[in-house]
Amino acid sequence: MNYFHFPLEDWTNSFVNNWLLPVMGGFFNSISEVLGAFIEAVTNLLIVVPPEVIALILIVLSWRIAGKGMALFTLIGCVYLGSVELWPAAMQTVAIVLVSTLLSVLIGVPVGILTATSSVVDKIVRPILDFMQTLPSFVYLIPAILLFGLGGVPAVISTFIFATPPAVRMTSLGIKQVPEDVVEASRAFGTTKWQLLFKVQLPLALSTIMAGVNQTIMLALSMAVIASMIGAPGLGSTVLSGISTVNVGLGLTGGLGIVVLAIILDRITQGLGKRF
Protein backbone atom coordinates (compact mmCIF):
# COMPACT_ATOMS: atom_id res chain seq x y z
CA MET A 1 0.00 0.00 0.00
CA ASN A 2 3.03 2.28 0.05
CA TYR A 3 2.26 3.98 -3.27
CA PHE A 4 3.63 7.40 -2.34
CA HIS A 5 5.21 9.24 0.59
CA PHE A 6 2.98 11.52 2.64
CA PRO A 7 5.29 13.74 4.75
CA LEU A 8 2.71 14.64 7.42
CA GLU A 9 5.26 14.45 10.23
CA ASP A 10 7.66 16.82 8.45
CA TRP A 11 4.89 19.27 7.56
CA THR A 12 3.57 19.30 11.12
CA ASN A 13 7.00 19.83 12.70
CA SER A 14 7.82 22.56 10.19
CA PHE A 15 4.52 24.34 10.91
CA VAL A 16 5.03 24.15 14.67
CA ASN A 17 8.71 25.12 14.73
CA ASN A 18 8.71 27.74 11.96
CA TRP A 19 5.37 29.48 12.50
CA LEU A 20 3.24 28.39 15.48
CA LEU A 21 5.80 28.77 18.28
CA PRO A 22 7.64 31.87 16.93
CA VAL A 23 4.43 33.75 16.02
CA MET A 24 1.90 32.54 18.61
CA GLY A 25 4.26 31.77 21.50
CA GLY A 26 3.47 35.00 23.34
CA PHE A 27 -0.27 34.38 23.03
CA PHE A 28 0.01 30.91 24.52
CA ASN A 29 2.24 32.21 27.31
CA SER A 30 -0.41 34.79 28.20
CA ILE A 31 -3.08 32.09 28.35
CA SER A 32 -0.79 29.95 30.48
CA GLU A 33 -0.19 32.78 32.97
CA VAL A 34 -3.88 33.66 33.37
CA LEU A 35 -5.06 30.07 33.54
CA GLY A 36 -2.22 29.11 35.86
CA ALA A 37 -3.17 31.90 38.28
CA PHE A 38 -6.81 30.78 38.24
CA ILE A 39 -5.90 27.13 38.85
CA GLU A 40 -3.57 28.11 41.68
CA ALA A 41 -6.29 30.26 43.28
CA VAL A 42 -8.85 27.42 43.15
CA THR A 43 -6.30 24.91 44.47
CA ASN A 44 -5.23 27.19 47.32
CA LEU A 45 -8.84 27.83 48.26
CA LEU A 46 -9.61 24.11 48.45
CA ILE A 47 -6.47 23.40 50.47
CA VAL A 48 -6.79 26.39 52.84
CA VAL A 49 -10.38 25.57 53.76
CA PRO A 50 -10.34 23.02 56.62
CA PRO A 51 -10.94 19.47 55.34
CA GLU A 52 -13.77 19.05 57.85
CA VAL A 53 -15.67 21.96 56.28
CA ILE A 54 -15.35 20.59 52.73
CA ALA A 55 -16.24 17.10 53.95
CA LEU A 56 -19.33 18.46 55.72
CA ILE A 57 -20.43 20.32 52.58
CA LEU A 58 -20.01 17.17 50.48
CA ILE A 59 -21.87 15.04 53.03
CA VAL A 60 -24.80 17.47 53.19
CA LEU A 61 -24.95 17.70 49.39
CA SER A 62 -24.86 13.92 49.07
CA TRP A 63 -27.58 13.53 51.69
CA ARG A 64 -29.88 16.14 50.15
CA ILE A 65 -29.30 15.08 46.55
CA ALA A 66 -28.45 11.36 46.55
CA GLY A 67 -29.77 10.03 49.87
CA LYS A 68 -28.48 8.84 53.24
CA GLY A 69 -26.53 5.90 51.80
CA MET A 70 -24.48 8.21 49.57
CA ALA A 71 -23.95 10.60 52.50
CA LEU A 72 -22.51 7.70 54.52
CA PHE A 73 -20.24 6.74 51.63
CA THR A 74 -19.07 10.35 51.32
CA LEU A 75 -18.24 10.42 55.03
CA ILE A 76 -16.25 7.18 54.76
CA GLY A 77 -14.53 8.39 51.58
CA CYS A 78 -13.48 11.71 53.11
CA VAL A 79 -12.17 9.96 56.22
CA TYR A 80 -10.23 7.57 53.96
CA LEU A 81 -8.62 10.41 52.00
CA GLY A 82 -7.52 12.03 55.24
CA SER A 83 -6.31 8.82 56.86
CA VAL A 84 -3.97 7.97 53.97
CA GLU A 85 -2.75 11.61 53.77
CA LEU A 86 -4.14 12.16 50.28
CA TRP A 87 -6.46 15.06 51.05
CA PRO A 88 -4.19 17.78 49.52
CA ALA A 89 -3.64 15.63 46.41
CA ALA A 90 -7.39 15.02 46.15
CA MET A 91 -8.06 18.77 46.32
CA GLN A 92 -5.48 19.38 43.58
CA THR A 93 -7.28 16.86 41.39
CA VAL A 94 -10.66 18.41 42.20
CA ALA A 95 -9.28 21.85 41.27
CA ILE A 96 -8.16 20.61 37.85
CA VAL A 97 -11.51 18.87 37.31
CA LEU A 98 -13.51 21.94 38.37
CA VAL A 99 -11.58 24.36 36.14
CA SER A 100 -11.67 21.96 33.18
CA THR A 101 -15.39 21.29 33.62
CA LEU A 102 -16.12 25.01 33.92
CA LEU A 103 -14.32 25.68 30.63
CA SER A 104 -16.00 22.70 28.96
CA VAL A 105 -19.47 23.85 30.01
CA LEU A 106 -18.84 27.50 29.10
CA ILE A 107 -17.74 26.46 25.61
CA GLY A 108 -19.72 23.25 25.11
CA VAL A 109 -23.22 24.44 26.01
CA PRO A 110 -23.25 27.46 23.62
CA VAL A 111 -21.78 25.32 20.82
CA GLY A 112 -24.43 22.67 21.54
CA ILE A 113 -27.15 25.32 21.28
CA LEU A 114 -25.75 26.45 17.93
CA THR A 115 -25.64 22.88 16.58
CA ALA A 116 -29.25 22.32 17.67
CA THR A 117 -30.51 25.49 16.00
CA SER A 118 -28.38 25.48 12.85
CA SER A 119 -27.98 22.49 10.53
CA VAL A 120 -24.93 24.11 8.92
CA VAL A 121 -23.13 24.44 12.26
CA ASP A 122 -24.17 20.89 13.14
CA LYS A 123 -22.61 19.50 9.94
CA ILE A 124 -19.37 21.37 10.68
CA VAL A 125 -19.13 20.54 14.40
CA ARG A 126 -20.18 16.87 14.27
CA PRO A 127 -17.04 15.53 12.49
CA ILE A 128 -14.88 17.66 14.79
CA LEU A 129 -16.52 16.06 17.82
CA ASP A 130 -16.10 12.61 16.28
CA PHE A 131 -12.39 13.34 15.81
CA MET A 132 -12.03 14.64 19.37
CA GLN A 133 -13.74 11.59 20.88
CA THR A 134 -11.89 8.96 18.86
CA LEU A 135 -8.41 10.46 19.17
CA PRO A 136 -6.45 8.56 21.86
CA SER A 137 -6.35 10.52 25.09
CA PHE A 138 -2.54 10.40 25.28
CA VAL A 139 -2.29 12.30 21.99
CA TYR A 140 -3.81 15.38 23.65
CA LEU A 141 -0.80 15.58 25.93
CA ILE A 142 1.64 16.29 23.08
CA PRO A 143 0.36 19.72 21.96
CA ALA A 144 -0.41 20.61 25.58
CA ILE A 145 3.24 20.08 26.56
CA LEU A 146 4.49 21.85 23.45
CA LEU A 147 2.38 24.99 23.88
CA PHE A 148 2.00 25.27 27.66
CA GLY A 149 4.91 23.35 29.18
CA LEU A 150 4.51 21.07 32.19
CA GLY A 151 2.18 21.31 35.18
CA GLY A 152 -1.44 22.14 35.83
CA VAL A 153 -2.10 24.39 32.82
CA PRO A 154 -1.45 21.77 30.09
CA ALA A 155 -3.42 19.30 32.22
CA VAL A 156 -6.44 21.62 32.24
CA ILE A 157 -6.14 22.38 28.51
CA SER A 158 -5.89 18.72 27.48
CA THR A 159 -8.67 17.76 29.91
CA PHE A 160 -10.88 20.56 28.60
CA ILE A 161 -10.48 19.40 24.99
CA PHE A 162 -11.04 15.75 25.94
CA ALA A 163 -14.12 16.41 28.09
CA THR A 164 -15.98 19.01 25.98
CA PRO A 165 -17.73 16.76 23.37
CA PRO A 166 -20.33 15.28 25.78
CA ALA A 167 -21.41 18.79 26.82
CA VAL A 168 -21.87 19.76 23.17
CA ARG A 169 -23.67 16.58 22.13
CA MET A 170 -26.01 16.35 25.13
CA THR A 171 -26.97 20.03 24.92
CA SER A 172 -27.78 19.64 21.24
CA LEU A 173 -29.69 16.41 21.89
CA GLY A 174 -31.71 17.93 24.73
CA ILE A 175 -32.84 20.90 22.66
CA LYS A 176 -33.67 18.73 19.65
CA GLN A 177 -35.79 16.44 21.86
CA VAL A 178 -38.08 19.27 22.97
CA PRO A 179 -41.52 18.31 21.56
CA GLU A 180 -42.32 20.11 18.34
CA ASP A 181 -45.87 20.87 19.47
CA VAL A 182 -44.51 22.73 22.49
CA VAL A 183 -42.25 24.79 20.24
CA GLU A 184 -45.09 25.54 17.83
CA ALA A 185 -47.41 26.53 20.68
CA SER A 186 -44.78 28.90 22.04
CA ARG A 187 -44.35 30.50 18.63
CA ALA A 188 -48.11 30.82 18.28
CA PHE A 189 -48.15 32.93 21.44
CA GLY A 190 -45.63 35.28 19.89
CA THR A 191 -42.40 34.31 21.66
CA THR A 192 -39.19 35.64 20.19
CA LYS A 193 -36.29 33.38 19.25
CA TRP A 194 -34.45 34.18 22.49
CA GLN A 195 -37.57 33.72 24.62
CA LEU A 196 -38.19 30.36 22.98
CA LEU A 197 -34.63 29.28 23.73
CA PHE A 198 -34.31 30.48 27.34
CA LYS A 199 -37.88 30.02 28.56
CA VAL A 200 -38.95 26.88 26.71
CA GLN A 201 -36.19 24.82 25.12
CA LEU A 202 -33.39 25.13 27.70
CA PRO A 203 -35.64 24.47 30.75
CA LEU A 204 -37.08 21.35 29.10
CA ALA A 205 -33.63 20.20 28.00
CA LEU A 206 -31.99 20.84 31.38
CA SER A 207 -32.03 17.22 32.58
CA THR A 208 -30.28 16.08 29.39
CA ILE A 209 -27.78 18.93 29.65
CA MET A 210 -27.03 17.92 33.24
CA ALA A 211 -26.39 14.36 32.04
CA GLY A 212 -23.84 15.85 29.66
CA VAL A 213 -22.24 17.80 32.50
CA ASN A 214 -22.04 14.56 34.48
CA GLN A 215 -20.21 12.83 31.63
CA THR A 216 -17.96 15.86 31.22
CA ILE A 217 -16.94 15.66 34.89
CA MET A 218 -16.22 11.93 34.64
CA LEU A 219 -14.09 12.39 31.51
CA ALA A 220 -12.31 15.36 33.12
CA LEU A 221 -11.47 13.22 36.13
CA SER A 222 -10.10 10.39 33.99
CA MET A 223 -8.04 12.79 31.88
CA ALA A 224 -6.76 14.65 34.95
CA VAL A 225 -5.28 11.36 36.12
CA ILE A 226 -3.68 10.66 32.73
CA ALA A 227 -2.31 14.22 32.71
CA SER A 228 -0.11 13.34 35.67
CA MET A 229 2.32 12.13 32.99
CA ILE A 230 2.94 15.77 32.07
CA GLY A 231 3.37 17.01 35.60
CA ALA A 232 -0.24 17.53 36.70
CA PRO A 233 -0.46 17.44 40.50
CA GLY A 234 -2.98 15.38 42.39
CA LEU A 235 -3.99 11.78 42.84
CA GLY A 236 -2.79 10.88 39.36
CA SER A 237 0.78 11.70 40.33
CA THR A 238 0.41 9.35 43.31
CA VAL A 239 -0.67 6.52 41.03
CA LEU A 240 2.11 7.37 38.58
CA SER A 241 4.67 7.25 41.39
CA GLY A 242 3.35 3.83 42.37
CA ILE A 243 3.71 2.60 38.80
CA SER A 244 7.20 4.02 38.28
CA THR A 245 8.50 2.57 41.56
CA VAL A 246 6.47 -0.67 41.31
CA ASN A 247 4.89 0.24 44.65
CA VAL A 248 1.62 -1.70 44.62
CA GLY A 249 0.43 -0.24 47.92
CA LEU A 250 0.96 3.35 46.81
CA GLY A 251 -0.78 2.72 43.51
CA LEU A 252 -3.75 1.07 45.25
CA THR A 253 -3.98 3.91 47.77
CA GLY A 254 -4.08 6.57 45.06
CA GLY A 255 -6.39 4.50 42.87
CA LEU A 256 -8.96 4.10 45.65
CA GLY A 257 -8.80 7.85 46.24
CA ILE A 258 -9.69 8.43 42.58
CA VAL A 259 -12.58 5.95 42.88
CA VAL A 260 -13.90 7.82 45.93
CA LEU A 261 -13.81 11.17 44.12
CA ALA A 262 -15.38 9.71 40.99
CA ILE A 263 -18.32 8.14 42.84
CA ILE A 264 -19.01 11.25 44.93
CA LEU A 265 -18.93 13.62 41.95
CA ASP A 266 -20.93 11.21 39.80
CA ARG A 267 -23.75 10.67 42.31
CA ILE A 268 -24.06 14.36 43.18
CA THR A 269 -24.27 15.48 39.54
CA GLN A 270 -26.62 12.60 38.67
CA GLY A 271 -28.88 13.62 41.52
CA LEU A 272 -28.86 17.22 40.36
CA GLY A 273 -29.82 16.10 36.86
CA LYS A 274 -32.81 14.14 38.16
CA ARG A 275 -34.11 17.17 40.00
CA PHE A 276 -34.60 19.16 36.80
N, C-alpha and C positions, 0 to 999 in steps of 0.2 A: 504493500500500500504506500510505500515511500516514493510517490511519483514526483514530488518536488519538495524543496526546502522552504518552510514557513518560519522566518526568523522572529517569532513573537517575543522570545526572551530578549533578543538584542534590541528590538524596537522598544520594548517596555523599559529596559534599563537605560537606554539612550534618552527616552522621554523623561524619566525620573531624574537622572543625573544632569542632563543638559538644560532642562526647562523647569520641571516641577519644583525641585528643591531650590535652585538659584532664584527663581522668580517668585514663588509662593512661600518660600521658607519663613519670611517675616510674618505672613498671615497665619500660618500654622503655629508659629511661636506665640502669637497673641492669643489665639484660641487656647493653647496649652496653658498659658499663664492665668487666664480668666477661669477656665474650667478647673485648673488645679487649685486655685484659691477657693472655689465653691466646694469642691470635694473635701478639701482640708477643713473648711468651716463646718460642713455637715458631720464629718468624722469626729472633729473635736467636740462638737455639741453632744454627740451620742456617747462619747467617752467621758466627758466631764459630768454629765448627768449621772447621779448615783444609779448603779445597776438595779437596786431595789425599786426605784421609781419607774424605770423602763419596764422591768418585769411586771410591776403592778398594772401599768397601762396595758401591756399585752394580755395579761390575765383577764382584766375587765373587758377588753375588746373581745377576746375569745369567748368569754362567758355570755356577753350580750349578743354576739353575732353567731357563734357556732355552738353554744351550749356548754353545760357544766363539764362534760367529759373532755372537751377541747381545752377548757380552762385548766383542768387538772393536768392535762398533758403539757400545756404551756408552763405551768408552775414547775413540773418535773424537768422540762427541757431547760428552763432558765437556771434552775439549781444545778443541773448537769454542766452547763456552759461555765458557770462560776466555779464549780468544784474541780474541773480539769484545767482551770486558768486559761480558758479560751474566750472569755467575755470581750476583752479588747479586740481580738481578732474577729469575733463575730460582728461587733459593731463596725469594724472596717469593711467587712463584706456587705453588711446592711447598707452602709453609706454608698458603696459603689452601685448596689442594686437600686437604691432609691433614686440616685442621680440619673442612672441609665434609664430607669423606668419613666422618670419625669420627662426626660428628653424624648423617649419613644412615644409617650402619650401626646406630648405637645406637637410632635411632628406627625405621628401616625394617625391620630383622630382627624385632623383637618384634611390630610391626604385621603383618608377613607371616605370622608364626606364628599370630596371632589370626585372620587371614582364612582360613588353611588349616584351622583347627579349628572355626571358627564360620561357618555360612552367613549368619547375620544380619549379622555384622561384614563379611563379604565383600561382601554386597549394598550396605552403606553405603559401604565404602571404595572399591570399584571405580569408581563414577562420579567420586569425588573424584580418583582417580589419572588417570582419563581427562581430566578438566579440567586437572590439573596438567601433563600431557604434551602437550596440544594448545594450551595457552595460549602465545602467542609469548614467547620468552625475554626480550625487551626489556621486557615488561609487568611482570616480576618486579622490575625496577629501581625502579619508581615507588613502591610501598609501602616498599621497603627504604630509599630516600632519605628518604621522609617520616618514618619511624619511627626510623631509626638514623643519619641524616645521611650524610656522605660518608666514604670510606675503606675500610678492610679489613672492618669489621664488617658493613655492608650487603652487601658482596661475598660474605661467608661465608653470611649469611642467605639471600640470593637464590640462591646456588649450592646451598645445602643443600635448599631447596624444589624447585629444578629437578632435582636429582640423586637425590632420595629414591625416586621411583616404581620404578625398576628393582630396587632392593634389596627393596622390598615385594613386587613381582610375582614375582621369581625365588625368593625365600624361600618364598612361598606355593606356587609351582609345584613346587619341589623336594620339599616335604613331601607335596603331593598325589600326586606321582609315585612315592612309596614303595609297593612292591607290597603289595596288600591281604593276600595270604597271609602276608607277613612280619609285618604288623601283627596279624593274627589269631593267629599262632603266639606272638607276644610276649604277647598278652593271655591266651592259654591257659596260659602259664607263670606267670601271676599278676602281671605288671608293673603298676605304678600308672600313672596318666596322665602324671606327670612323668618316670618312668623310661622310658616309651614314647617320650616326646618327646626326652629328652636322650641316651638310650642306643641308640635305634633310628632314629627319624625324622630327627633333625638330622644324625647321622653319615652316613646314606645320602644325605641331600640336600645335603651340604656342597659337592660339586662344582658343583651348580646355584647354590647361594648365592654361591660364589666368582665364578661368571660374572656374577651380579648386582652384586657388589662391583666387578668389572672395568668393567662398564658405568657404574656410579656414578662411578668415578674419571674415566672418559673424559668424561662429561657435566659433572662438576665442573671439569675442566680447560677445557672449551669455555666454560662459563659464567664461570669466573674471568677469562678473556680478555675476554669481553663486559663484565664488571663493571668493566673499566678506565674505562668511560664515566662511572662514578660515583666515580672516585678510587681504585679498587683498585690497589695497587702491583704491580709485576711485569712480566713480558714483555708482557702486554696493553697496558700503558701505553706500552711502546716501539713497538708496532705502531700504537697510536692516535696517537702523536706523528708517526710516519711518514706516516699518513694526513692528519693536520691540516696538516702542512707540505709535503705532496706530495713527501716524501723516499722515493723508491723503495728506495734502498739500506738505509735504516734499517728500513723496513717488512719487507723481505726478510730482514734480519738477525734481527729479532725473530720473524718468522714461522718461520724455520728452527729457532730456539731452541725454540719451542712444539712443532714437529714432533718434535724430539729428545726432549723430555720426554714427549710423548704415546707415542712408540714404546717408550721404556724402561719407563714405568709399565705400559703395556699388556702387553708381553711378560712382565714379571715377574709380574704378577697372573694372566695366563693360565697361565703355568707353574705357579704355586701351585695354581690350580684343577684342573689335570690331575693333580696329585700326590694329591689326595684321592679 
